[in-house]
Amino acid sequence: MVKSNIDLIEHCISSETVASGGLLTVKRDQVRLPNGNVSQREYVVHPGAVVIVPILPNGNVILEKQFRYPLHQVFIELPAGKIDAGEDILTTGQRELMEETGYIASEWVKLGHQHPCIGYSDEVIHIFLATGLVAGDHHRDEDESLEVFEVSFPDCMDMIQSGEITDGKTIVALFFAEKYLQIHPIQTHG
């Protein structure tokens, strides 16, 4: 039997905003530890995001290449984006898939969620599988440049193993999808 987590909880004494931008806020909290001592916690407040595993009728996965400024590198990723204030997570997924790739999906399955940065952020990323894809025109943001391409599911998994795909949300989402598809295979037409 698992012991209660009550002995591990830290309680906020005070909180201050260190920095605030268009997407992120950095907070610094004073906390009371379970042993009674006081400590400090700095963390990023994030609105949350959705990542989509879009599977084409031929069984291929839609991927993107995108330059990510913090690491000054082009990454291979699944379509994803932040949740707008008050927006339903499925709506976010549908919007981001269409905006970034031009595809609209008729079938959506929530696969789960992940906490990618538990040591320094409250971000939650929700994971969806999207099928029944129909191509259309993308509607990318003005500051968004990316290349959309398709890869077979087995090749995606090989790209993780080879280190070609290193983005955490993409890796986790593909593993969620792989497990789901083992139990619920989709019919491919291709």
C-alpha positions in Angstrom: 0.0 0.0 0.0 1.3 3.5 -0.9 1.9 5.8 2.0 0.0 9.2 2.0 1.7 12.1 0.3 0.6 14.5 3.2 4.2 14.2 4.6 5.7 15.7 1.4 3.5 18.8 0.8 5.1 22.2 0.8 2.9 25.2 1.7 3.2 28.7 0.2 3.9 31.4 2.7 4.3 34.3 0.2 4.6 34.7 -3.6 6.1 37.3 -5.9 6.2 37.7 -9.6 9.8 38.0 -10.8 9.1 38.5 -14.5 6.1 38.5 -16.8 6.0 38.3 -20.5 3.5 37.5 -23.3 3.5 33.7 -22.7 5.3 33.0 -19.4 5.4 34.3 -15.8 8.3 33.6 -13.4 7.3 33.4 -9.8 9.4 33.1 -6.6 7.6 31.6 -3.6 8.6 31.3 0.0 7.4 27.8 1.2 7.2 26.0 4.5 8.7 22.5 4.1 7.2 19.4 5.7 9.9 19.5 8.4 8.9 23.1 9.3 11.9 24.8 7.7 11.4 27.6 5.1 12.8 27.6 1.6 12.4 29.3 -1.7 10.9 28.0 -5.0 11.2 29.6 -8.4 9.1 28.4 -11.2 7.5 29.3 -14.6 3.7 29.6 -14.9 2.6 28.3 -18.3 -0.9 28.3 -19.8 -0.6 24.6 -20.8 -0.4 23.1 -24.3 -1.7 20.4 -26.6 0.3 18.1 -28.8 -1.3 16.1 -31.6 -0.3 12.8 -33.2 -1.9 13.2 -36.6 -2.1 10.0 -38.6 -2.9 10.1 -42.3 -5.1 7.5 -44.1 -1.9 5.8 -45.3 -0.7 5.4 -41.7 2.0 8.0 -41.9 2.4 10.6 -39.2 2.5 14.4 -39.9 5.6 16.0 -38.4 7.1 19.5 -38.5 10.6 20.9 -38.7 10.8 24.2 -36.7 13.6 26.4 -35.5 13.5 26.8 -31.7 15.3 29.9 -30.6 16.3 29.0 -27.0 18.5 26.2 -28.4 19.2 27.8 -31.8 18.4 24.6 -33.6 15.8 23.1 -35.9 13.8 20.3 -34.2 11.5 17.7 -35.6 8.2 17.9 -33.7 4.5 16.9 -33.8 2.0 19.8 -34.2 1.4 21.5 -30.9 0.5 24.8 -29.3 -0.5 26.6 -26.2 -4.0 26.7 -24.8 -5.6 30.1 -25.1 -7.3 31.5 -22.0 -10.6 29.7 -21.4 -10.1 27.4 -24.4 -11.1 23.8 -24.3 -8.1 21.5 -24.8 -9.8 19.7 -27.8 -10.5 23.0 -29.4 -6.8 23.9 -28.9 -5.7 20.7 -30.6 -8.1 21.2 -33.5 -7.0 24.8 -34.0 -3.3 24.1 -33.8 -3.5 21.1 -36.2 -5.3 23.3 -38.8 -3.2 26.4 -38.2 0.2 24.6 -38.5 -0.5 21.9 -41.0 -3.8 22.7 -42.8 -5.2 19.3 -41.8 -8.6 18.8 -40.2 -9.3 15.6 -38.4 -12.7 13.9 -38.0 -11.7 11.6 -35.1 -9.9 12.7 -31.9 -8.8 10.5 -29.0 -7.3 11.9 -25.8 -4.3 9.7 -25.0 -3.2 11.3 -21.8 -1.1 14.2 -20.5 2.4 14.9 -19.3 4.2 17.3 -17.0 7.4 18.1 -19.0 9.3 20.3 -16.6 8.2 19.4 -13.0 11.2 21.0 -11.4 10.6 24.5 -12.7 7.2 24.8 -14.4 3.6 24.1 -13.9 3.1 23.3 -17.6 0.7 20.4 -18.6 0.7 19.1 -22.1 -2.4 17.2 -23.2 -1.9 14.5 -25.9 -4.3 13.7 -28.7 -4.4 11.2 -31.5 -6.1 12.7 -34.7 -7.3 10.5 -37.6 -9.6 10.9 -40.5 -7.4 13.7 -41.8 -8.4 16.0 -44.7 -5.9 18.4 -46.2 -6.5 22.1 -46.4 -4.7 25.4 -46.1 -2.7 26.2 -43.0 -3.1 29.5 -41.1 0.2 29.9 -39.3 0.9 32.8 -37.1 3.0 35.6 -38.7 6.0 34.7 -36.5 5.7 30.9 -37.3 7.9 29.3 -39.9 7.9 25.5 -40.2 8.1 22.7 -42.7 5.4 20.0 -42.7 6.2 16.4 -43.8 5.1 12.8 -43.3 6.9 9.8 -42.0 5.8 6.2 -41.3 5.1 5.4 -37.7 7.9 2.8 -37.5 10.3 5.4 -38.9 9.2 7.9 -36.3 10.1 5.4 -33.6 13.5 4.8 -35.3 14.1 8.6 -35.4 13.6 8.7 -31.6 16.1 5.8 -31.2 18.7 7.5 -33.5 18.4 10.9 -31.7 16.9 12.6 -34.8 13.7 13.4 -32.7 14.7 14.7 -29.3 11.7 16.9 -28.4 10.3 15.6 -25.2 6.6 16.2 -25.9 6.9 14.5 -29.3 8.7 11.5 -27.9 6.1 11.0 -25.1 3.2 11.5 -27.5 4.5 9.0 -30.0 5.0 6.4 -27.2 1.4 7.0 -26.0 0.2 6.7 -29.6 2.2 3.5 -30.2 0.7 1.8 -27.1 -2.8 3.0 -28.0 -2.5 1.7 -31.6 -1.3 -1.7 -30.4 -4.7 -2.1 -28.7 -6.8 -0.1 -31.2 -5.3 -0.4 -34.7 -6.6 2.0 -37.3 -7.4 1.0 -40.9 -5.0 2.5 -43.3 -5.7 3.2 -47.0 -2.5 3.6 -48.7 
